[in-house]
Amino acid sequence: MEKILENIEAIRREKHIKQRVIAEGLGIKQPAYSNYINRESDISYSRILHISNILGVSVVDIITYPEKWAPESSTCKRCKEKDELIKNLNDYILLLKAGKK
């Protein structure tokens, strides 16, 4: 369990997510989240699953970090590129709408 908690923190830092954000997602205060990470409180599998969802990774990827259990396929990369393009277009549309006011 210790390695899993270390991996959660490594992924959280890599994604630049504050402990407070994870705690809020879990419906707890930051010190309670810190107690999990510092092994001062037991953490359940359901909490780990919830944390994985907040971090946007699978539980398996948390366990195997820094290795990925299922590497991303080229299709996924293309989907991400399309999502980024759509986001940029939506941002541009919002800017255009703001300029018309």
Buried (B, 14 or more C-beta within 10 A) or exposed (E): EEEBBEBBBEBBEEEEBEBEBBBBBBEBEBEEBBBBBEEEEEBEEEBBEBBBEBBEBBBEBBBEBEEEEEEEEEEEEEEEEEEEEEEEEEEEEEEEEEEEE
